[in-house]
Amino acid sequence: MKVKMYTISTCSHCKATKKFMNDNAVEYEYVDVDLLDGEERQVVIEEVKKLNSHLSFPTIIIGERIIIGFREEEIREVLGL
């Protein structure tokens, strides 16, 4: 199952989510939105807004499911952990 996350490099919840994924050997892609520049940053922010109108982080996409924030139980359930 494909996992993609939009994160902020300094966000404690984002760091906890990455640690959880690493600790559970889950393959994932992520984008630290705050480290992007210019047009690339704007494009990614618009992508996140389509998924999460509040533009809060982390925004996690697991398959077709969108999870906002580090919700460990929900993430475990969707990943079957």
Secondary structure as UniProt FT lines:
FT   STRAND          3..7
FT   TURN            9..10
FT   HELIX           12..23
FT   TURN            24..25
FT   STRAND          29..32
FT   HELIX           33..35
FT   HELIX           38..51
FT   TURN            53..54
FT   STRAND          59..62
FT   TURN            63..64
FT   STRAND          65..68
FT   HELIX           72..79
//
